[in-house]
Amino acid sequence: MTQPLLSVRNLTIDYIGEEKDFRAVDDVSFDVAPGEIFGLAGESGCGKSTIAFAISRLHRPPALIRKESRILLDGRDVLGLDRQALSAFRWREVAMVFQSAMNSLNPVLR
């Protein structure tokens, strides 16, 4: 069996509020093998974008990835990357096509 290209384990993400926290992602785990096509589907507000933001480390406060969470890309700990390594990693090794993609993928614009 080949090693997964992407391995997400026990991913838990909370949005920290002043009075109350909101758990957006609760203990999600999955693997994506090299060459495999992976789709993440669900209703609006179920955490799909939050998971994608976590994989590419685009989340910002008040989003908080809990300590038990692990994201490995090709065996490398994504959550442990420092700023310099993250800068080299993001957009070169992992990227995201955001919702309303035609706004960013407009062939008329550079």
Backbone as a printed PyTorch tensor [residue, N CA C, xyz], in Angstrom:
tensor([[[  0.8500,  -1.1830,   0.0000],
         [  0.0000,   0.0000,   0.0000],
         [  0.8990,   1.2510,   0.0000]],

        [[  0.5870,   2.2090,  -0.8570],
         [  1.3950,   3.4170,  -0.9540],
         [  1.0350,   4.4020,   0.1520]],

        [[  2.0100,   5.2320,   0.4940],
         [  1.7860,   6.2790,   1.4960],
         [  0.8550,   7.3260,   0.9030]],

        [[ -0.0990,   7.8260,   1.6830],
         [ -0.9910,   8.8740,   1.1690],
         [ -0.2030,  10.1380,   0.8190]],

        [[ -0.6300,  10.8150,  -0.2160],
         [ -0.0520,  12.1120,  -0.5540],
         [ -0.4760,  13.1460,   0.4880]],

        [[ -1.7620,  13.0790,   0.8550],
         [ -2.3160,  13.9630,   1.8860],
         [ -2.9760,  13.1100,   2.9490]],

        [[ -2.6180,  13.3470,   4.1890],
         [ -3.2280,  12.6380,   5.3110],
         [ -3.7090,  13.6690,   6.3320]],

        [[ -5.0000,  13.6780,   6.5730],
         [ -5.6080,  14.5580,   7.5680],
         [ -6.1030,  13.6620,   8.7020]],

        [[ -5.6640,  13.9440,   9.9140],
         [ -6.0210,  13.1080,  11.0600],
         [ -6.5470,  13.9610,  12.2050]],

        [[ -7.7190,  13.5670,  12.6810],
         [ -8.3130,  14.1740,  13.8740],
         [ -8.3760,  15.6940,  13.7820]],

        [[ -8.6820,  16.2100,  12.5960],
         [ -8.7280,  17.6620,  12.4020],
         [ -9.9350,  18.2420,  13.1310]],

        [[ -9.6430,  19.1150,  14.0710],
         [-10.6750,  19.7940,  14.8500],
         [-10.3570,  21.2860,  14.8280]],

        [[-11.3480,  22.0660,  14.3850],
         [-11.1540,  23.5110,  14.2560],
         [-12.3030,  24.2290,  14.9420]],

        [[-11.9380,  25.1340,  15.8130],
         [-12.9190,  25.9580,  16.5040],
         [-12.7580,  27.4060,  16.0740]],

        [[-13.8580,  28.1200,  16.0530],
         [-13.8160,  29.5730,  15.9240],
         [-14.0390,  30.1190,  17.3200]],

        [[-13.0670,  30.8530,  17.8140],
         [-13.0910,  31.3350,  19.1890],
         [-13.8540,  32.6580,  19.2520]],

        [[-14.8950,  32.6780,  20.0630],
         [-15.7070,  33.8780,  20.2340],
         [-15.4620,  34.5140,  21.5840]],

        [[-15.9430,  35.7210,  21.7370],
         [-15.7740,  36.4130,  23.0140],
         [-16.5490,  35.7170,  24.1260]],

        [[-17.7460,  35.2530,  23.8100],
         [-18.5770,  34.6140,  24.8280],
         [-18.6930,  33.1090,  24.6340]],

        [[-18.5800,  32.6490,  23.3930],
         [-18.8000,  31.2330,  23.1200],
         [-17.9610,  30.8220,  21.9170]],

        [[-17.4060,  29.6070,  21.9570],
         [-16.6640,  29.0590,  20.8260],
         [-17.6170,  28.2450,  19.9490]],

        [[-17.2670,  28.1280,  18.6650],
         [-18.0670,  27.3450,  17.7310],
         [-17.1670,  26.3080,  17.0750]],

        [[-17.5170,  25.0460,  17.1970],
         [-16.7470,  23.9670,  16.5790],
         [-17.2040,  23.8170,  15.1330]],

        [[-16.3310,  24.1930,  14.2040],
         [-16.6530,  24.1580,  12.7780],
         [-16.2960,  22.8150,  12.1430]],

        [[-15.2400,  22.1800,  12.6520],
         [-14.7870,  20.8820,  12.1440],
         [-14.5020,  20.0200,  13.3660]],

        [[-15.0800,  18.8210,  13.3920],
         [-14.9880,  17.9750,  14.5800],
         [-14.4020,  16.6100,  14.2500]],

        [[-13.1000,  16.4360,  14.5050],
         [-12.4190,  15.1480,  14.4150],
         [-12.5370,  14.5130,  13.0250]],

        [[-12.1470,  15.2490,  11.9900],
         [-12.2200,  14.7720,  10.6080],
         [-10.8980,  14.1070,  10.2330]],

        [[-10.9740,  12.9340,   9.5970],
         [ -9.7980,  12.2200,   9.1170],
         [-10.0680,  11.6940,   7.7140]],

        [[ -9.0620,  11.8240,   6.8390],
         [ -9.1370,  11.2230,   5.5110],
         [ -7.7440,  11.1950,   4.9060]],

        [[ -7.5680,  10.3440,   3.9050],
         [ -6.3290,  10.2450,   3.1490],
         [ -6.6350,  10.4400,   1.6770]],

        [[ -5.6790,  11.0030,   0.9560],
         [ -5.7560,  11.1220,  -0.4940],
         [ -4.4760,  10.5110,  -1.0510]],

        [[ -4.6330,   9.4800,  -1.8710],
         [ -3.4880,   8.7900,  -2.4530],
         [ -2.9600,   9.5500,  -3.6620]],

        [[ -1.7030,   9.3490,  -4.0090],
         [ -1.1710,   9.9810,  -5.2240],
         [ -2.0290,   9.6050,  -6.4340]],

        [[ -2.4050,  10.5880,  -7.2340],
         [ -3.2090,  10.3630,  -8.4250],
         [ -4.6960,  10.2130,  -8.1740]],

        [[ -5.0880,  10.1540,  -6.9230],
         [ -6.5000,   9.9920,  -6.5730],
         [ -7.2220,  11.3280,  -6.6770]],

        [[ -8.4490,  11.2900,  -7.1260],
         [ -9.3080,  12.4680,  -7.1410],
         [-10.1790,  12.3980,  -5.9020]],

        [[-10.1880,  13.4700,  -5.1350],
         [-10.9030,  13.5040,  -3.8630],
         [-11.8980,  14.6510,  -3.8840]],

        [[-13.1210,  14.3680,  -3.5560],
         [-14.1420,  15.4040,  -3.4640],
         [-14.6590,  15.5040,  -2.0460]],

        [[-14.8360,  16.7110,  -1.5880],
         [-15.3740,  16.9610,  -0.2530],
         [-16.6950,  17.6800,  -0.4380]],

        [[-17.7700,  17.0130,  -0.1140],
         [-19.1040,  17.5560,  -0.3530],
         [-19.8650,  17.6560,   0.9610]],

        [[-20.7650,  18.6080,   1.0020],
         [-21.6010,  18.7800,   2.1780],
         [-22.4280,  20.0320,   2.0490]],

        [[-23.3510,  20.1620,   2.9510],
         [-24.2420,  21.3230,   2.8960],
         [-23.5010,  22.5930,   3.2810]],

        [[-24.0980,  23.6960,   2.9680],
         [-23.5170,  25.0000,   3.2770],
         [-23.2810,  25.1260,   4.7810]],

        [[-22.0870,  25.5890,   5.1360],
         [-21.7790,  25.8090,   6.5480],
         [-21.2880,  24.5890,   7.2950]],

        [[-20.9950,  23.4750,   6.5870],
         [-20.5990,  22.2520,   7.2930],
         [-19.1000,  22.1450,   7.5440]],

        [[-18.2920,  23.0960,   7.0130],
         [-16.8680,  23.0900,   7.3110],
         [-15.9530,  22.7550,   6.1440]],

        [[-16.4850,  22.6090,   4.9400],
         [-15.6530,  22.2620,   3.7830],
         [-14.5540,  23.2980,   3.5460]],

        [[-14.9220,  24.5430,   3.4830],
         [-13.9340,  25.6080,   3.2460],
         [-12.9710,  25.7250,   4.4170]],

        [[-13.4490,  25.5220,   5.6160],
         [-12.5860,  25.5830,   6.7960],
         [-11.5160,  24.5030,   6.7220]],

        [[-11.8780,  23.3050,   6.2610],
         [-10.9050,  22.2170,   6.0890],
         [ -9.8890,  22.6010,   5.0190]],

        [[-10.3560,  23.1170,   3.8910],
         [ -9.4540,  23.5080,   2.8070],
         [ -8.5070,  24.6170,   3.2570]],

        [[ -9.0120,  25.5830,   3.9970],
         [ -8.1700,  26.6620,   4.5100],
         [ -7.1160,  26.1020,   5.4650]],

        [[ -7.4800,  25.1150,   6.2700],
         [ -6.5240,  24.5190,   7.2060],
         [ -5.4180,  23.7760,   6.4690]],

        [[ -5.7640,  23.0440,   5.4090],
         [ -4.7640,  22.2920,   4.6530],
         [ -3.7350,  23.2290,   4.0430]],

        [[ -4.1820,  24.3750,   3.5620],
         [ -3.2550,  25.3270,   2.9510],
         [ -2.7580,  26.3800,   3.9470]],

        [[ -3.1490,  26.2270,   5.2030],
         [ -2.7520,  27.1350,   6.2880],
         [ -3.1380,  28.5770,   5.9990]],

        [[ -4.3280,  28.7630,   5.4590],
         [ -4.8450,  30.0980,   5.1740],
         [ -5.7930,  30.5960,   6.2620]],

        [[ -6.1090,  29.7450,   7.2370],
         [ -7.0110,  30.1490,   8.3100],
         [ -6.3900,  31.2790,   9.1310]],

        [[ -7.2200,  32.1010,   9.6710],
         [ -6.7720,  33.2160,  10.5010],
         [ -7.6460,  33.2400,  11.7660]],

        [[ -7.1340,  33.8540,  12.8160],
         [ -7.9790,  34.0100,  13.9960],
         [ -9.2690,  34.7210,  13.6200]],

        [[-10.3600,  34.2830,  14.1600],
         [-10.5130,  33.4750,  15.3650],
         [-10.5010,  31.9630,  15.1400]],

        [[-10.1260,  31.4800,  13.9330],
         [-10.0500,  30.0370,  13.6990],
         [ -8.8510,  29.4650,  14.4550]],

        [[ -9.0640,  28.3480,  15.1210],
         [ -8.0130,  27.7140,  15.9090],
         [ -8.0210,  26.2170,  15.6170]],

        [[ -6.9080,  25.7120,  15.1050],
         [ -6.7570,  24.2770,  14.8850],
         [ -6.2780,  23.6590,  16.1880]],

        [[ -6.9970,  22.6840,  16.6750],
         [ -6.6690,  22.0530,  17.9600],
         [ -5.4030,  21.2100,  17.8640]],

        [[ -4.6990,  21.0580,  18.9860],
         [ -3.3880,  20.4170,  19.0430],
         [ -3.3920,  18.9660,  18.5840]],

        [[ -4.4680,  18.2580,  18.7650],
         [ -4.4930,  16.8430,  18.3810],
         [ -4.5950,  16.6460,  16.8750]],

        [[ -4.8080,  17.7100,  16.1350],
         [ -4.9690,  17.6570,  14.6870],
         [ -3.6250,  17.4450,  13.9990]],

        [[ -3.6530,  16.6860,  12.8790],
         [ -2.4500,  16.4670,  12.0740],
         [ -2.7990,  16.5970,  10.6070]],

        [[ -1.9580,  17.3010,   9.8700],
         [ -2.0790,  17.3990,   8.4180],
         [ -0.7000,  17.1100,   7.8460]],

        [[ -0.5930,  16.0270,   7.0860],
         [  0.6750,  15.6530,   6.4710],
         [  0.5250,  15.6930,   4.9610]],

        [[  1.4130,  16.3970,   4.2900],
         [  1.4510,  16.4090,   2.8330],
         [  2.7620,  15.7720,   2.4180]],

        [[  2.6580,  14.6350,   1.7450],
         [  3.8330,  13.8730,   1.3260],
         [  4.7520,  13.5960,   2.5100]],

        [[  4.1470,  13.3180,   3.6640],
         [  4.8760,  12.9800,   4.8820],
         [  5.3500,  14.1640,   5.6980]],

        [[  5.1560,  15.3860,   5.2140],
         [  5.6220,  16.5940,   5.9150],
         [  4.4930,  17.1830,   6.7510]],

        [[  4.8140,  17.5660,   7.9720],
         [  3.8460,  18.1270,   8.9040],
         [  3.5060,  19.5660,   8.5130]],

        [[  2.3540,  19.7680,   7.9160],
         [  1.9350,  21.0880,   7.4450],
         [  1.7330,  22.0470,   8.6140]],

        [[  1.2010,  21.5560,   9.7080],
         [  0.9160,  22.4280,  10.8470],
         [  2.1840,  22.8590,  11.5770]],

        [[  3.2990,  22.1950,  11.3160],
         [  4.5590,  22.5370,  11.9550],
         [  5.4510,  23.4540,  11.1250]],

        [[  4.9970,  23.8440,   9.9400],
         [  5.8210,  24.6920,   9.0750],
         [  5.9700,  26.0940,   9.6620]],

        [[  7.2080,  26.6090,   9.6530],
         [  7.4190,  27.9860,  10.0820],
         [  7.0670,  28.9280,   8.9210]],

        [[  7.1580,  30.2310,   9.1470],
         [  6.7360,  31.2120,   8.1280],
         [  7.4660,  31.0450,   6.8030]],

        [[  8.7770,  30.8510,   6.8680],
         [  9.5600,  30.7320,   5.6480],
         [  9.1800,  29.4650,   4.8800]],

        [[  9.0830,  28.3500,   5.5750],
         [  8.7040,  27.0930,   4.9320],
         [  7.2690,  27.1650,   4.4150]],

        [[  6.4030,  27.8260,   5.1570],
         [  5.0150,  27.9860,   4.7350],
         [  4.9280,  28.8180,   3.4620]],

        [[  5.7360,  29.8500,   3.3770],
         [  5.7520,  30.6990,   2.1870],
         [  6.1840,  29.9050,   0.9580]],

        [[  7.1750,  29.0420,   1.1100],
         [  7.6260,  28.2060,  -0.0010],
         [  6.6020,  27.1220,  -0.3470]],

        [[  5.8860,  26.6420,   0.6390],
         [  4.9060,  25.5640,   0.4900],
         [  3.6210,  26.0340,  -0.1940]],

        [[  3.1160,  27.1640,   0.2800],
         [  1.8200,  27.6510,  -0.1870],
         [  1.9290,  28.1420,  -1.6290]],

        [[  1.0010,  27.7090,  -2.4440],
         [  0.8590,  28.0660,  -3.8590],
         [  1.8490,  27.3370,  -4.7550]],

        [[  2.9220,  26.7590,  -4.1940],
         [  3.8280,  25.9550,  -5.0140],
         [  3.4850,  24.4780,  -4.8970]],

        [[  3.1920,  24.0510,  -3.6690],
         [  2.9010,  22.6440,  -3.4320],
         [  1.4230,  22.3830,  -3.1600]],

        [[  0.7510,  23.3880,  -2.6680],
         [ -0.6820,  23.2540,  -2.4110],
         [ -1.3330,  24.5860,  -2.7520]],

        [[ -2.4910,  24.5080,  -3.3830],
         [ -3.2270,  25.7160,  -3.7600],
         [ -4.7140,  25.4210,  -3.6700]],

        [[ -5.4850,  26.4700,  -3.7310],
         [ -6.9290,  26.3280,  -3.5660],
         [ -7.6310,  27.2100,  -4.5920]],

        [[ -8.6460,  26.6570,  -5.2340],
         [ -9.5060,  27.4550,  -6.1070],
         [-10.7090,  27.8310,  -5.2630]],

        [[-10.8400,  29.1210,  -4.9910],
         [-11.8720,  29.5980,  -4.0870],
         [-13.2450,  29.5890,  -4.7460]],

        [[-14.2760,  29.6720,  -3.9230],
         [-15.6300,  29.8220,  -4.4370],
         [-15.6750,  31.0770,  -5.2850]],

        [[-16.6010,  31.1220,  -6.2380],
         [-16.6760,  32.2190,  -7.2040],
         [-15.3630,  32.2800,  -7.9820]],

        [[-14.9200,  31.1280,  -8.4410],
         [-13.6180,  31.0140,  -9.0920],
         [-13.4970,  31.8770, -10.3400]],

        [[-14.5780,  32.1570, -11.0140],
         [-14.4880,  32.9690, -12.2260],
         [-14.0030,  34.3800, -11.9210]],

        [[-14.1580,  34.8200, -10.6940],
         [-13.6130,  36.1210, -10.3070],
         [-12.0860,  36.1010, -10.3180]],

        [[-11.4890,  34.9630,  -9.9870],
         [-10.0370,  34.8740,  -9.9410],
         [ -9.4560,  34.1710, -11.1560]],

        [[-10.2580,  33.4430, -11.9120],
         [ -9.7780,  32.7190, -13.0860],
         [-10.2550,  33.3810, -14.3780]],

        [[-10.4550,  34.6570, -14.3420],
         [-10.9160,  35.4140, -15.5040],
         [ -9.7980,  35.4220, -16.5510]],

        [[-10.0290,  34.8380, -17.7490],
         [ -8.9680,  34.7570, -18.7580],
         [ -8.5680,  36.1170, -19.3290]],

        [[ -9.3400,  37.1460, -19.0930],
         [ -9.0310,  38.4880, -19.5970],
         [ -7.9970,  39.1780, -18.7130]],

        [[ -7.9430,  38.8000, -17.4510],
         [ -7.0290,  39.4260, -16.4880],
         [ -5.7540,  38.6130, -16.3380]],

        [[ -4.6580,  39.2930, -16.0430],
         [ -3.4000,  38.5900, -15.7710],
         [ -3.3610,  38.0780, -14.3680]]])
